[in-house]
C-alpha cells in the first residue's frame, strides 16, 4: 500500500492511500505543523480554521540530505523554490483537513486510526491535469512514509524520476 500508485477517480481527481505509524496526532502534526510538513512537502503558515490561509513554500532540496538534480523542465522552479497559497475549506482535527490549492483545485487529507497505525487518504480534486501532480504527490508521500518511520528519505528528484517510470509503464 505504501508504494501504490494514485488511483484516478475521474479526469480531474486522484486519490492515494498510505499506512503510517501512529498515533494519529503524530501524522496530524506532519500535515499541519510548518516544520514537520517541511520535512516531506513544504513549509509555511497554516491558519487552522475554516477560511484560514495556507501558504506552502516548496524547496525540494530540503526534503533529504541526499541530493539529485531536478528534471530539466523543473530546474528553474527548483532553484528559486515555489509557493502556493490556499484557504482551508474543511477542518476536523485530527481526522480531516482540506484546503484549496492554487486558484482551482482542492486537497483533502483524511486520517483514520488502524490499531497502532494510521491510514492516510489524500484526494486532490478539480485538477486541470493529472500527470505531474500524480507523480509529485507519489514522491512527496514516499518521503512522508520514510520520515514517519524515522528514516532518511532518498533524494526527492530520484524518487520523482523512479515514480515517473512507474507511471509511464502503466
DSSP file (Angstrom, degrees, kcal/mol; ACC not computed):
  #  RESIDUE AA STRUCTURE BP1 BP2  ACC     N-H-->O    O-->H-N    N-H-->O    O-->H-N    TCO  KAPPA ALPHA  PHI   PSI    X-CA   Y-CA   Z-CA
    1    1 A X    >         0   0    0      0, 0.0     3,-1.2     0, 0.0    16,-0.3   0.000 360.0 360.0 360.0 -33.2    0.0    0.0    0.0
    2    2 A X  T 3   +     0   0    0      1,-0.3   143,-0.1    16,-0.1    16,-0.1   0.473 360.0  35.1 -78.8   1.5    2.8    2.4    0.8
    3    3 A X  T 3  S+     0   0    0      2,-0.1    -1,-0.3   139,-0.0    15,-0.1   0.210  87.8 134.4-128.8  11.8    4.1    2.4   -2.8
    4    4 A X    <   -     0   0    0     -3,-1.2    13,-0.1    13,-0.3     3,-0.1  -0.322  58.6-111.7 -66.9 142.6    0.7    2.1   -4.5
    5    5 A X        -     0   0    0      1,-0.1    12,-0.1    11,-0.1    -1,-0.1  -0.294  41.1 -89.3 -67.2 156.5    0.1    4.3   -7.5
    6    6 A X        -     0   0    0    128,-0.1     2,-0.6    10,-0.1    10,-0.2  -0.406  39.8-127.5 -64.1 144.2   -2.5    7.1   -7.2
    7    7 A X  E     -A   15   0A   0      8,-3.4     8,-2.2    -3,-0.1     2,-0.7  -0.865  15.5-134.6 -98.9 119.5   -6.0    5.9   -8.2
    8    8 A X  E     -A   14   0A   0     -2,-0.6     6,-0.3     6,-0.2     3,-0.1  -0.633  23.4-179.2 -75.6 115.3   -7.6    8.2  -10.8
    9    9 A X  E     -     0   0A   0      4,-2.0     2,-0.3    -2,-0.7    -1,-0.2   0.784  69.5 -21.9 -84.9 -30.9  -11.1    8.8   -9.6
   10   10 A X  E >  S-A   13   0A   0      3,-1.5     3,-1.5    -3,-0.1    -1,-0.3  -0.925  83.4 -78.8-163.1 175.5  -12.0   10.9  -12.6
   11   11 A X  T 3  S+     0   0    0     -2,-0.3   119,-0.1     1,-0.3     3,-0.1   0.640 133.2  36.6 -62.5 -10.4  -10.2   13.0  -15.2
   12   12 A X  T 3  S+     0   0    0      1,-0.1   115,-2.5   117,-0.1   114,-0.4   0.236 111.3  64.8-124.2  13.1   -9.8   15.7  -12.6
   13   13 A X  E <   -A   10   0A   0     -3,-1.5    -4,-2.0   112,-0.2    -3,-1.5  -0.995  48.9-179.2-145.7 135.5   -9.3   13.7   -9.3
   14   14 A X  E     -AB   8 124A   0    110,-2.2   110,-2.6    -2,-0.4     2,-0.4  -0.976   9.5-160.3-131.8 147.4   -6.6   11.4   -8.0
   15   15 A X  E     -AB   7 123A   0     -8,-2.2    -8,-3.4    -2,-0.3     2,-0.3  -0.981   5.6-173.7-132.0 140.0   -6.5    9.5   -4.6
   16   16 A X  E     - B   0 122A   0    106,-2.8   106,-2.5    -2,-0.4     2,-0.4  -0.934   5.6-161.5-126.3 151.4   -3.7    8.0   -2.7
   17   17 A X  E     + B   0 121A   0     -2,-0.3     2,-0.4   -16,-0.3   -13,-0.3  -1.000  10.1 176.8-133.1 138.9   -3.6    5.9    0.5
   18   18 A X  E     - B   0 120A   0    102,-2.3   102,-3.2    -2,-0.4     2,-0.6  -0.999  24.0-138.5-138.9 138.3   -0.7    5.3    2.8
   19   19 A X  E     + B   0 119A   0     -2,-0.4     2,-0.3   100,-0.2   100,-0.2  -0.880  32.0 180.0 -98.0 121.4   -0.5    3.3    6.0
   20   20 A X  E     - B   0 118A   0     98,-2.9    98,-3.0    -2,-0.6     2,-0.1  -0.817  34.1 -92.8-122.1 156.2    1.7    5.2    8.5
   21   21 A X  E     - B   0 117A   0     -2,-0.3    96,-0.2    96,-0.2     6,-0.1  -0.460  63.6-106.1 -68.1 140.9    2.8    4.6   12.1
   22   22 A X  S    S+     0   0    0     94,-2.7     2,-0.2    -2,-0.1    96,-0.1  -0.148  77.3 100.6 -84.7-175.1    0.6    6.2   14.7
   23   23 A X    >>  -     0   0    0     92,-0.1     4,-1.3    94,-0.1     3,-1.0   0.497  57.5-131.7 -82.3 171.8   -0.7    7.8   16.7
   24   24 A X  H 3> S+     0   0    0      1,-0.3     4,-2.5     2,-0.2     5,-0.2   0.829 104.8  62.2 -58.0 -35.1   -3.0    9.9   14.7
   25   25 A X  H 3> S+     0   0    0      1,-0.2     4,-1.8     2,-0.2    -1,-0.3   0.846 100.4  54.2 -63.3 -32.7   -1.8   13.1   16.4
   26   26 A X  H <> S+     0   0    0     -3,-1.0     4,-1.4     2,-0.2    -1,-0.2   0.926 110.9  44.1 -65.7 -44.4    1.7   12.5   15.1
   27   27 A X  H  X S+     0   0    0     -4,-1.3     4,-1.0     1,-0.2    -2,-0.2   0.877 109.4  57.1 -69.8 -36.4    0.5   12.3   11.5
   28   28 A X  H >X S+     0   0    0     -4,-2.5     4,-2.2     1,-0.2     3,-0.7   0.902 104.5  53.1 -57.9 -41.2   -1.7   15.3   12.0
   29   29 A X  H 3X S+     0   0    0     -4,-1.8     4,-2.4     1,-0.3     8,-0.3   0.876 102.2  57.8 -62.9 -37.9    1.4   17.2   13.0
   30   30 A X  H 3< S+     0   0    0     -4,-1.4    -1,-0.3     1,-0.2    -2,-0.2   0.766 113.6  41.2 -62.5 -24.1    3.1   16.2    9.7
   31   31 A X  H << S+     0   0    0     -4,-1.0    -2,-0.2    -3,-0.7    -1,-0.2   0.825 126.6  27.8 -88.7 -35.7    0.1   17.8    7.9
   32   32 A X  H  < S+     0   0    0     -4,-2.2     2,-0.5    -5,-0.1    -3,-0.2   0.706  96.9  83.3-108.8 -22.8   -0.3   21.0   10.0
   33   33 A X     X  -     0   0    0     -4,-2.4     4,-3.4    -5,-0.2     5,-0.3  -0.750  68.2-142.2 -89.4 125.1    3.0   22.0   11.6
   34   34 A X  H  > S+     0   0    0     -2,-0.5     4,-2.0     1,-0.2    -1,-0.1   0.886  99.5  46.9 -53.7 -45.6    5.2   24.0    9.2
   35   35 A X  H  4 S+     0   0    0      2,-0.2     4,-0.4     1,-0.2    -1,-0.2   0.945 117.2  41.4 -65.0 -48.5    8.4   22.4   10.4
   36   36 A X  H >4 S+     0   0    0      1,-0.2     3,-1.2     2,-0.2     4,-0.3   0.903 115.9  50.0 -67.4 -40.8    7.1   18.8   10.2
   37   37 A X  H >X>S+     0   0    0     -4,-3.4     4,-3.1    -8,-0.3     3,-1.5   0.848 103.7  61.8 -64.0 -33.1    5.3   19.4    6.9
   38   38 A X  T 3<5S+     0   0    0     -4,-2.0    -1,-0.3    -5,-0.3     5,-0.2   0.637  91.2  67.6 -68.2 -14.1    8.5   20.9    5.6
   39   39 A X  T <45S+     0   0    0     -3,-1.2    -1,-0.3    -4,-0.4    -2,-0.2   0.669 123.1   9.2 -77.4 -17.1   10.2   17.5    6.1
   40   40 A X  T <45S+     0   0    0     -3,-1.5   104,-0.2    -4,-0.3    -2,-0.2   0.564 140.2   4.6-136.5 -19.6    8.1   15.9    3.4
   41   41 A X  T  <5S-     0   0    0     -4,-3.1    18,-0.4    -5,-0.1     2,-0.3   0.518 107.0 -39.7-132.6 -78.5    6.1   18.6    1.5
   42   42 A X      < -     0   0    0     -5,-0.6    16,-0.2    16,-0.1    -3,-0.2  -0.981  42.5-125.2-162.5 146.9    6.5   22.3    2.1
   43   43 A X  B     +F   57   0B   0     14,-1.7    14,-3.1    -2,-0.3     2,-0.1  -0.318  50.4 107.3 -84.2 176.0    6.9   24.7    4.9
   44   44 A X        -     0   0    0     12,-0.2    12,-0.1    -2,-0.1    -7,-0.1  -0.390  65.5 -63.6 131.0 156.7    4.7   27.7    5.6
   45   45 A X        -     0   0    0     -2,-0.1    10,-2.4     9,-0.1     2,-0.4  -0.322  36.8-169.4 -71.5 150.3    2.0   29.0    7.8
   46   46 A X  B     -G   54   0B   0      8,-0.2     2,-1.1   -14,-0.1     8,-0.2  -0.924  15.3-148.6-142.0 112.6   -1.4   27.4    8.1
   47   47 A X        -     0   0    0      6,-2.7     2,-2.4    -2,-0.4     5,-0.2  -0.718  23.0-140.7 -83.1  99.4   -4.2   29.2   10.0
   48   48 A X        +     0   0    0     -2,-1.1     2,-0.3   -16,-0.1    -1,-0.1  -0.368  65.6  86.2 -74.9  76.1   -6.1   26.2   11.4
   49   49 A X  S >  S-     0   0    0     -2,-2.4     3,-3.1    41,-0.1    39,-0.3  -0.942  91.6 -84.1-160.4 150.9   -9.7   27.2   10.9
   50   50 A X  T 3  S+     0   0    0     -2,-0.3    39,-0.2     1,-0.3     3,-0.1  -0.431 123.6  23.8 -59.5 128.8  -12.1   27.0    8.1
   51   51 A X  T 3  S+     0   0    0     37,-3.0    -1,-0.3     1,-0.3    38,-0.1   0.247  95.0 136.6  93.0 -10.4  -11.4   30.1    6.0
   52   52 A X    <   -     0   0    0     -3,-3.1    36,-3.1    -5,-0.2    -1,-0.3  -0.354  57.1-108.6 -70.2 150.4   -7.8   30.3    7.3
   53   53 A X  E     - H   0  87B   0     34,-0.2    -6,-2.7    -3,-0.1     2,-0.4  -0.502  26.4-161.1 -83.0 147.6   -5.0   30.9    4.9
   54   54 A X  E     -GH  46  86B   0     32,-2.5    32,-2.6    -8,-0.2     2,-0.4  -0.996   6.1-174.8-126.8 130.8   -2.4   28.3    3.9
   55   55 A X  E     - H   0  85B   0    -10,-2.4     2,-0.5    -2,-0.4    30,-0.2  -0.990   5.8-165.8-127.6 124.3    0.9   29.2    2.3
   56   56 A X  E     - H   0  84B   0     28,-3.3    28,-2.2    -2,-0.4     2,-0.6  -0.937   3.6-165.6-113.1 126.0    3.2   26.4    1.1
   57   57 A X  E     -FH  43  83B   0    -14,-3.1   -14,-1.7    -2,-0.5     2,-0.4  -0.937  12.5-157.0-112.5 110.7    6.9   27.1    0.3
   58   58 A X  E     + H   0  82B   0     24,-3.6    24,-1.8    -2,-0.6     2,-0.2  -0.739  26.1 159.1 -92.5 129.9    8.4   24.2   -1.7
   59   59 A X    >   -     0   0    0     -2,-0.4     3,-2.1   -18,-0.4     4,-0.2  -0.720  16.8-170.4-145.3  91.0   12.2   23.6   -1.7
   60   60 A X  G >  S+     0   0    0      1,-0.3     3,-1.6    -2,-0.2    96,-0.4   0.762  80.9  65.7 -60.3 -29.3   12.7   20.0   -2.8
   61   61 A X  G >  S+     0   0    0      1,-0.3     3,-0.6    17,-0.2    -1,-0.3   0.741  95.9  60.1 -64.7 -21.2   16.4   20.1   -1.9
   62   62 A X  G <  S+     0   0    0     -3,-2.1    -1,-0.3     1,-0.2    -2,-0.2   0.515  85.0  78.6 -83.9  -4.6   15.4   20.5    1.7
   63   63 A X  G <  S+     0   0    0     -3,-1.6    90,-0.3    -4,-0.2     2,-0.3   0.645 105.9  11.6 -81.2 -14.1   13.5   17.2    1.9
   64   64 A X    <   -     0   0    0     -3,-0.6    -1,-0.2    -4,-0.3    92,-0.1  -0.986  62.9-128.5-157.5 149.0   16.5   15.0    2.2
   65   65 A X  S    S+     0   0    0     -2,-0.3     2,-0.3    88,-0.2    89,-0.1   0.720  94.6  85.5 -70.7 -18.5   20.3   15.3    2.8
   66   66 A X  S    S-     0   0    0     87,-0.5    90,-0.4    -3,-0.0     2,-0.3  -0.655  72.2-157.3 -80.9 138.0   20.7   13.2   -0.3
   67   67 A X        +     0   0    0     -2,-0.3     2,-0.3    88,-0.2    88,-0.2  -0.887  21.5 168.2-123.4 149.6   20.6   15.3   -3.5
   68   68 A X        -     0   0    0     -2,-0.3    89,-0.3     0, 0.0     2,-0.1  -0.970  41.5 -99.1-150.4 148.5   19.9   14.8   -7.1
   69   69 A X        -     0   0    0     -2,-0.3     3,-0.1     1,-0.1     6,-0.0  -0.402  40.4-115.9 -69.7 146.6   19.4   17.3   -9.9
   70   70 A X        -     0   0    0      1,-0.1     5,-0.1    -2,-0.1    -1,-0.1  -0.331  42.7 -81.4 -73.2 162.8   15.8   18.1  -10.9
   71   71 A X    >>  -     0   0    0      1,-0.1     3,-2.2     3,-0.1     4,-0.6  -0.325  47.4-107.6 -58.9 150.1   14.4   17.2  -14.3
   72   72 A X  G >4 S+     0   0    0      1,-0.3     3,-1.3     2,-0.2     4,-0.4   0.867 118.5  54.6 -49.6 -45.9   15.4   19.8  -17.0
   73   73 A X  G 34 S+     0   0    0      1,-0.3    -1,-0.3     2,-0.1     4,-0.2   0.618 113.9  42.4 -68.9 -11.0   11.9   21.3  -17.2
   74   74 A X  G <> S+     0   0    0     -3,-2.2     4,-2.6     2,-0.1    -1,-0.3   0.340  83.9  99.1-114.4   4.7   11.8   21.9  -13.4
   75   75 A X  H <X S+     0   0    0     -3,-1.3     4,-2.5    -4,-0.6     5,-0.2   0.916  84.4  46.1 -61.4 -46.1   15.3   23.3  -12.9
   76   76 A X  H  > S+     0   0    0     -4,-0.4     4,-1.8     1,-0.2     5,-0.2   0.934 115.1  46.5 -64.5 -45.8   14.4   26.9  -12.8
   77   77 A X  H  > S+     0   0    0      1,-0.2     4,-1.9    -4,-0.2    -1,-0.2   0.902 114.0  49.5 -61.3 -41.2   11.4   26.4  -10.5
   78   78 A X  H  < S+     0   0    0     -4,-2.6   -17,-0.2     1,-0.2    -2,-0.2   0.891 108.2  52.5 -67.7 -38.9   13.5   24.2   -8.2
   79   79 A X  H  < S+     0   0    0     -4,-2.5    -1,-0.2     1,-0.2    -2,-0.2   0.886 119.5  34.6 -64.2 -38.9   16.4   26.7   -8.0
   80   80 A X  H  < S-     0   0    0     -4,-1.8    -1,-0.2     1,-0.2    -2,-0.2   0.706 108.0-129.9 -86.1 -22.5   14.0   29.5   -6.9
   81   81 A X     <  -     0   0    0     -4,-1.9     2,-0.3    -5,-0.2    -1,-0.2  -0.304  20.9-110.0  85.5 175.4   11.6   27.4   -4.9
   82   82 A X  E     -H   58   0B   0    -24,-1.8   -24,-3.6    -2,-0.1     2,-0.4  -0.997  20.8-155.1-147.4 143.4    7.9   27.6   -5.4
   83   83 A X  E     -H   57   0B   0     -2,-0.3     2,-0.4   -26,-0.2   -26,-0.2  -0.946   7.3-175.0-123.1 146.1    5.0   29.0   -3.4
   84   84 A X  E     -H   56   0B   0    -28,-2.2   -28,-3.3    -2,-0.4     2,-0.3  -0.994   8.5-157.9-134.9 141.7    1.3   28.1   -3.4
   85   85 A X  E     +H   55   0B   0     -2,-0.4    17,-1.2   -30,-0.2     2,-0.3  -0.901  21.0 150.0-120.2 151.1   -1.4   29.8   -1.4
   86   86 A X  E     -H   54   0B   0    -32,-2.6   -32,-2.5    -2,-0.3     2,-0.4  -0.896  35.3-112.6-158.9-172.0   -4.8   28.4   -0.4
   87   87 A X  E     -H   53   0B   0     -2,-0.3    13,-2.4   -34,-0.2     2,-0.3  -0.999  32.6-109.5-139.2 136.8   -7.6   28.5    2.1
   88   88 A X  E     +C   99   0A   0    -36,-3.1   -37,-3.0    -2,-0.4    11,-0.3  -0.498  34.3 174.0 -68.9 127.5   -8.8   25.9    4.5
   89   89 A X  E     +     0   0A   0      9,-2.3     2,-0.3     1,-0.3    10,-0.2   0.643  66.8  22.5-108.1 -23.0  -12.2   24.5    3.4
   90   90 A X  E     +C   98   0A   0      8,-1.5     8,-2.2   -41,-0.1    -1,-0.3  -0.995  60.3 175.5-145.0 143.0  -12.7   21.7    5.9
   91   91 A X  E     +C   97   0A   0     -2,-0.3     6,-0.2     6,-0.2     2,-0.2  -0.893  16.0 152.8-153.0 119.6  -11.2   21.1    9.4
   92   92 A X  E >>  -C   96   0A   0      4,-2.8     3,-3.1    -2,-0.3     4,-1.8  -0.655  51.7-115.8-143.2  80.2  -12.0   18.3   11.8
   93   93 A X  T 34 S+     0   0    0      1,-0.3   -68,-0.1     2,-0.2    -2,-0.1  -0.344  87.6   4.8 -66.0 139.4   -8.8   17.8   13.9
   94   94 A X  T 34 S+     0   0    0    -70,-0.1    -1,-0.3    -2,-0.0     3,-0.1  -0.718 133.3  45.3-100.5  39.6   -7.1   15.4   13.9
   95   95 A X  T <4 S+     0   0    0     -3,-3.1    16,-2.9     1,-0.3     2,-0.4   0.719 107.2  30.5-113.3 -27.0   -9.0   13.5   11.2
   96   96 A X  E  <  +CD  92 110A   0     -4,-1.8    -4,-2.8    14,-0.2     2,-0.3  -0.989  49.2 166.1-148.0 131.3   -9.8   15.7    8.3
   97   97 A X  E     +CD  91 109A   0     12,-2.4    12,-3.4    -2,-0.4     2,-0.4  -0.974   7.0 172.5-144.7 127.0   -8.1   18.7    6.6
   98   98 A X  E     +CD  90 108A   0     -8,-2.2    -9,-2.3    -2,-0.3    -8,-1.5  -0.992   3.4 167.6-134.3 144.3   -8.9   20.2    3.2
   99   99 A X  E     -CD  88 107A   0      8,-2.1     8,-2.8    -2,-0.4   -11,-0.2  -0.994  38.2 -99.6-151.4 154.6   -7.7   23.4    1.5
  100  100 A X  E     - D   0 106A   0    -13,-2.4     2,-0.5    -2,-0.3     6,-0.3  -0.414  30.1-148.9 -71.1 151.8   -7.7   25.0   -1.9
  101  101 A X  E >>  - D   0 105A   0      4,-3.1     4,-1.3   -15,-0.1     3,-0.7  -0.962  60.7 -39.1-126.4 109.7   -4.5   24.6   -3.9
  102  102 A X  T 34 S-     0   0    0    -17,-1.2   -18,-0.0    -2,-0.5    -2,-0.0  -0.429 109.6 -38.2  68.4-147.7   -3.8   27.5   -6.2
  103  103 A X  T 34 S+     0   0    0     -2,-0.1    -1,-0.2    -3,-0.1   -17,-0.0   0.682 132.9  12.1 -90.4 -17.8   -6.8   29.0   -7.9
  104  104 A X  T <4 S+     0   0    0     -3,-0.7    -2,-0.2    22,-0.0     2,-0.1   0.696 101.6  74.6-134.7 -26.3   -8.9   26.0   -8.7
  105  105 A X  E  <  -D  101   0A   0     -4,-1.3    -4,-3.1    19,-0.0     2,-0.3  -0.399  53.8-149.0 -97.0 172.7   -8.1   22.7   -7.1
  106  106 A X  E     -DE 100 125A   0     19,-2.2    19,-2.9    -6,-0.3     2,-0.4  -0.999   1.9-150.6-141.5 140.6   -8.5   21.3   -3.6
  107  107 A X  E     -DE  99 124A   0     -8,-2.8    -8,-2.1    -2,-0.3     2,-0.4  -0.934  11.3-166.6-112.3 133.9   -6.5   18.8   -1.5
  108  108 A X  E     -DE  98 123A   0     15,-2.9    15,-2.7    -2,-0.4     2,-0.5  -0.986   2.7-167.5-122.9 126.2   -8.2   16.7    1.2
  109  109 A X  E     -DE  97 122A   0    -12,-3.4   -12,-2.4    -2,-0.4     2,-0.4  -0.956   7.0-174.4-109.5 128.9   -6.3   14.7    3.8
  110  110 A X  E     -DE  96 121A   0     11,-2.5    11,-2.7    -2,-0.5     2,-0.4  -0.991   5.3-162.7-124.4 132.7   -8.3   12.1    5.8
  111  111 A X  E     + E   0 120A   0    -16,-2.9     2,-0.4    -2,-0.4     9,-0.2  -0.951   8.5 179.5-117.5 133.0   -6.7   10.2    8.8
  112  112 A X  E     - E   0 119A   0      7,-1.8     7,-3.1    -2,-0.4     2,-0.1  -0.976  27.8-125.1-134.9 119.5   -8.2    7.0   10.2
  113  113 A X  E     - E   0 118A   0     -2,-0.4     5,-0.3     5,-0.2     2,-0.2  -0.372  24.0-176.6 -61.9 139.2   -6.7    5.1   13.1
  114  114 A X  E >   - E   0 117A   0      3,-3.5     3,-1.9     1,-0.2     2,-0.3  -0.707  59.7 -71.8-136.2  81.2   -6.0    1.4   12.3
  115  115 A X  T 3  S-     0   0    0      1,-0.3    -1,-0.2    -2,-0.2   -92,-0.1  -0.540 117.2 -10.7  65.5-124.4   -4.7   -0.1   15.5
  116  116 A X  T 3  S+     0   0    0     -2,-0.3   -94,-2.7    -3,-0.1    -1,-0.3   0.433 133.1  68.2 -83.7   0.5   -1.2    1.2   16.0
  117  117 A X  E <  S-BE  21 114A   0     -3,-1.9    -3,-3.5   -96,-0.2     2,-0.4  -0.630  71.8-134.7-116.7 174.0   -1.2    2.7   12.5
  118  118 A X  E     -BE  20 113A   0    -98,-3.0   -98,-2.9    -5,-0.3     2,-0.7  -0.996  11.1-140.7-133.0 128.2   -3.0    5.5   10.7
  119  119 A X  E     -BE  19 112A   0     -7,-3.1    -7,-1.8    -2,-0.4     2,-0.6  -0.805  18.5-160.7 -88.2 118.9   -4.5    5.3    7.2
  120  120 A X  E     -BE  18 111A   0   -102,-3.2  -102,-2.3    -2,-0.7     2,-0.5  -0.891   6.3-171.2 -99.1 124.4   -3.8    8.5    5.3
  121  121 A X  E     -BE  17 110A   0    -11,-2.7   -11,-2.5    -2,-0.6     2,-0.5  -0.979   3.1-170.3-115.0 122.2   -6.1    9.1    2.3
  122  122 A X  E     -BE  16 109A   0   -106,-2.5  -106,-2.8    -2,-0.5     2,-0.5  -0.955   3.3-176.1-113.8 125.3   -5.1   12.1    0.2
  123  123 A X  E     -BE  15 108A   0    -15,-2.7   -15,-2.9    -2,-0.5     2,-0.6  -0.987   7.8-168.5-123.0 124.9   -7.5   13.2   -2.5
  124  124 A X  E     +BE  14 107A   0   -110,-2.6  -110,-2.2    -2,-0.5     2,-0.3  -0.965  22.0 178.7-111.8 119.3   -6.6   16.0   -4.9
  125  125 A X  E     + E   0 106A   0    -19,-2.9   -19,-2.2    -2,-0.6  -112,-0.2  -0.764  48.2  36.1-124.7 165.5   -9.6   17.2   -6.9
  126  126 A X  S    S+     0   0    0   -114,-0.4     2,-0.2    -2,-0.3    -1,-0.2   0.884  77.1 167.2  61.4  42.9  -10.6   19.7   -9.5
  127  127 A X        -     0   0    0   -115,-2.5    -1,-0.2    -3,-0.2     3,-0.1  -0.587  40.8-149.3 -87.2 147.4   -7.3   19.3  -11.3
  128  128 A X  S    S+     0   0    0      1,-0.3     2,-0.3    -2,-0.2    -1,-0.1   0.819  87.7   7.1 -79.6 -34.5   -6.5   20.6  -14.8
  129  129 A X        -     0   0    0      1,-0.1    -1,-0.3  -117,-0.1     4,-0.2  -0.993  57.2-158.6-148.9 148.6   -4.1   17.8  -15.4
  130  130 A X  S  > S+     0   0    0     -2,-0.3     4,-3.4    -3,-0.1     5,-0.3   0.806  71.3  80.4 -97.4 -33.2   -3.1   14.7  -13.5
  131  131 A X  H  > S+     0   0    0      1,-0.2     4,-2.1     2,-0.2     5,-0.2   0.881 101.9  28.4 -48.6 -68.4    0.3   13.6  -14.8
  132  132 A X  H  > S+     0   0    0      1,-0.2     4,-2.4     2,-0.2    -1,-0.2   0.856 122.2  53.5 -65.5 -35.4    2.8   15.9  -12.9
  133  133 A X  H  > S+     0   0    0     -4,-0.2     4,-2.8     2,-0.2     5,-0.2   0.924 108.7  49.1 -65.3 -44.3    0.5   16.2   -9.9
  134  134 A X  H  X S+     0   0    0     -4,-3.4     4,-2.3     1,-0.2    -2,-0.2   0.928 114.0  45.1 -62.2 -46.5    0.2   12.5   -9.5
  135  135 A X  H  X S+     0   0    0     -4,-2.1     4,-2.2    -5,-0.3    -1,-0.2   0.889 113.1  51.9 -64.7 -39.3    3.9   11.9   -9.8
  136  136 A X  H  X S+     0   0    0     -4,-2.4     4,-2.8    -5,-0.2     5,-0.2   0.946 111.6  44.5 -63.3 -49.3    4.6   14.8   -7.4
  137  137 A X  H  X S+     0   0    0     -4,-2.8     4,-3.0     1,-0.2     5,-0.3   0.918 111.9  53.3 -62.2 -42.7    2.2   13.5   -4.7
  138  138 A X  H  X S+     0   0    0     -4,-2.3     4,-1.6    -5,-0.2    -1,-0.2   0.922 112.8  44.7 -57.8 -43.7    3.5   10.0   -5.1
  139  139 A X  H  X S+     0   0    0     -4,-2.2     4,-1.7     2,-0.2    -2,-0.2   0.928 113.8  48.1 -67.1 -46.6    7.0   11.3   -4.5
  140  140 A X  H  X S+     0   0    0     -4,-2.8     4,-2.2     1,-0.2    -2,-0.2   0.897 111.1  51.4 -62.4 -39.7    6.1   13.5   -1.6
  141  141 A X  H  X S+     0   0    0     -4,-3.0     4,-2.6     1,-0.2    -1,-0.2   0.845 104.9  56.5 -67.3 -32.4    4.2   10.7    0.1
  142  142 A X  H  X S+     0   0    0     -4,-1.6     4,-1.8    -5,-0.3    -1,-0.2   0.896 108.2  48.1 -63.0 -38.8    7.2    8.4   -0.3
  143  143 A X  H  X S+     0   0    0     -4,-1.7     4,-2.8  -103,-0.2    -2,-0.2   0.915 110.3  51.9 -66.2 -42.5    9.2   11.0    1.7
  144  144 A X  H  X S+     0   0    0     -4,-2.2     4,-3.3  -104,-0.2     5,-0.3   0.919 106.7  53.1 -59.9 -44.4    6.4   11.2    4.3
  145  145 A X  H  X S+     0   0    0     -4,-2.6     4,-1.3     1,-0.2    -1,-0.2   0.927 112.4  45.3 -56.9 -45.4    6.5    7.4    4.7
  146  146 A X  H  <>S+     0   0    0     -4,-1.8     5,-3.0     2,-0.2     3,-0.3   0.949 115.7  45.5 -63.8 -48.8   10.2    7.5    5.3
  147  147 A X  H ><5S+     0   0    0     -4,-2.8     3,-1.9     1,-0.2    -2,-0.2   0.915 110.8  52.5 -61.7 -44.9   10.0   10.4    7.7
  148  148 A X  H 3<5S+     0   0    0     -4,-3.3    -1,-0.2     1,-0.3    -2,-0.2   0.795 110.0  50.1 -63.7 -27.0    7.1    9.0    9.7
  149  149 A X  T 3<5S-     0   0    0     -4,-1.3    -1,-0.3    -3,-0.3    -2,-0.2   0.302 120.9-109.4 -92.9   8.5    9.0    5.8   10.1
  150  150 A X  T < 5S+     0   0    0     -3,-1.9     2,-0.3     1,-0.3    -3,-0.2   0.718  76.6 128.6  75.4  21.3   12.1    7.7   11.4
  151  151 A X      < -     0   0    0     -5,-3.0     2,-0.5    -6,-0.2    -1,-0.3  -0.748  64.3-112.5-109.6 157.7   14.2    7.0    8.3
  152  152 A X        -     0   0    0     -2,-0.3   -88,-0.1    -3,-0.1     2,-0.1  -0.773  37.4-134.0 -86.1 123.9   16.1    9.4    6.0
  153  153 A X        -     0   0    0     -2,-0.5   -87,-0.5   -90,-0.3   -88,-0.2  -0.352  19.2-106.2 -76.3 158.3   14.4    9.5    2.6
  154  154 A X        -     0   0    0      1,-0.2    -1,-0.1   -90,-0.1    -8,-0.0  -0.204  61.1 -61.0 -69.0 173.6   16.3    9.3   -0.7
  155  155 A X     >  -     0   0    0    -88,-0.2     4,-1.9     1,-0.1     3,-0.5  -0.337  48.8-129.4 -57.3 134.8   16.8   12.4   -2.8
  156  156 A X  H  > S+     0   0    0    -90,-0.4     4,-2.7   -96,-0.4     5,-0.2   0.904 105.7  51.3 -55.5 -46.2   13.4   13.8   -3.9
  157  157 A X  H  > S+     0   0    0    -89,-0.3     4,-2.0     1,-0.2    -1,-0.2   0.789 106.2  54.6 -70.8 -25.6   14.3   14.1   -7.6
  158  158 A X  H  > S+     0   0    0     -3,-0.5     4,-2.3     2,-0.2    -1,-0.2   0.914 110.8  46.8 -66.8 -42.3   15.5   10.5   -7.7
  159  159 A X  H  X S+     0   0    0     -4,-1.9     4,-2.9     2,-0.2     5,-0.3   0.940 110.3  52.7 -59.8 -47.6   12.1    9.4   -6.3
  160  160 A X  H  X S+     0   0    0     -4,-2.7     4,-2.3     1,-0.2    -1,-0.2   0.895 110.7  47.5 -57.1 -43.5   10.3   11.7   -8.8
  161  161 A X  H  X S+     0   0    0     -4,-2.0     4,-2.0     2,-0.2    -1,-0.2   0.928 113.5  46.3 -65.6 -45.1   12.2   10.0  -11.7
  162  162 A X  H  X S+     0   0    0     -4,-2.3     4,-1.8     1,-0.2    -2,-0.2   0.888 113.2  49.7 -67.1 -37.0   11.6    6.5  -10.5
  163  163 A X  H  X S+     0   0    0     -4,-2.9     4,-2.5     2,-0.2     5,-0.2   0.909 107.3  55.5 -65.2 -41.6    7.9    7.2   -9.9
  164  164 A X  H  X S+     0   0    0     -4,-2.3     4,-2.6    -5,-0.3    -2,-0.2   0.903 106.8  49.7 -58.3 -41.6    7.6    8.7  -13.3
  165  165 A X  H  X S+     0   0    0     -4,-2.0     4,-1.7     2,-0.2    -1,-0.2   0.901 109.2  52.7 -62.7 -40.6    8.9    5.5  -14.8
  166  166 A X  H  < S+     0   0    0     -4,-1.8     4,-0.4     1,-0.2    -2,-0.2   0.913 113.5  42.6 -61.4 -43.8    6.3    3.6  -12.8
  167  167 A X  H >< S+     0   0    0     -4,-2.5     3,-0.9     1,-0.2    -2,-0.2   0.861 110.4  56.1 -72.9 -35.0    3.5    5.7  -14.1
  168  168 A X  H 3< S+     0   0    0     -4,-2.6    -1,-0.2     1,-0.2    -2,-0.2   0.829 103.7  55.5 -64.6 -31.6    4.9    5.7  -17.7
  169  169 A X  T 3<        0   0    0     -4,-1.7    -1,-0.2    -5,-0.2    -2,-0.2   0.612 360.0 360.0 -78.0 -12.0    4.8    1.9  -17.7
  170  170 A X    <         0   0    0     -3,-0.9    -3,-0.2    -4,-0.4    -2,-0.1   0.455 360.0 360.0  88.2 360.0    1.1    1.9  -16.8
